């Protein structure tokens, strides 16, 4: 028997010539996304400039027509643009992209985004709460590779935005409240402002303190930011340990106030009027002999303490002097302390006109007021 073997010839398609594959169209966008008004039902918006509050971010790129493109991000840099202190900087690497158009984006870079193939990189969802009220530059370094054609890039894309997060301010910050119902003195009105680019409901805590540091009154309010408000304390006492005053009112004297504001995220979206770093303790006043018959010298002692580790700081202090009718009739800058924190005892001498003291009679109140040196830790870069 004769065996016959048949061989069939097979043909394989040739790989495409890369030069014949069309280059894809490429589009990309870098946005800050935020909600201008939390009191309505409108969605968040995207922007690449202007003023925002509590922003989060996304970068995305897409291709259409031609060969497929594959996108990646090398790094992302968010940097505060300020000369007031060491700027805030956040740096991210190795971000993972997700397929699809970014949820809620209101600024597509093309008119037909549904016809494109997108890769989205979302980042920094919580950093917006920590941003200061100044300008920031956001930079993305990215690249892509085209099928059968090789890599493209790297490229850099940047936007600059201005942040206006929630802060509380007051033109009456140094005001001392005067309360003496017997003599009809009730200068206890003060004003404050809640500043923010984002409209929202906030919880506001108003606190009243006696000048020895004891809280005598506290009230929580629900108020809209941004907005300007005034508060009138009626002398009521509601937080002093028992026994309470018989009539529920504070004793005559001088008082100060503080304001705390909390937005949508306690611990992140909040601010306060008074320093949480600096304390003033051990205030003493003593008269000193002087040669000049028309003057009286008074020695004021006080202790300034800062809770941060000892560093060189600049603390400014003043003395405000009130007479027995609670009228402020004298003030003097005690000086600027350029020394390590936890400053210990400070002694300053004030020279007062004898005739002025005689004219007021009765008690003389000395109020020490100081500014801390921590503007870099506050969103609006203002010392407290």
Secondary structure, 3 states (H helix, E strand, C coil): CCCCCCCCCCCCCCCCCHHHCCCCEEEEEEEEEECCECCCCCCCEEECCCEECCCEEEEEEEEECCCCEEEEEEEEEEEEECCCCCCCEEEEECCCCEECCCCCCCCCCCCCHHHCEEEEEEECCCHHHHCCCCEEEEEEEEEEEECCCEEEEEEEEEEEEEECCCEEECCCCCCCEEEEHHHCEEECEEEEEEECCCEEEEEEEEEEEECCCCEEEEEEEEEEECEEEEEECCCECCCCCCCCCCCCECCCEEEEEEEEEECCCCCCCEEECCCCCEEEEEEEEEEECCCCCCEEEEEEEEEEEECCCCCEEEEEEEEEEECCCCCEEEEEEEEEEEEECCCEEEEEEEEEEHHHHHHHCCCCEEEEEEECCCHHHCCCCCCC
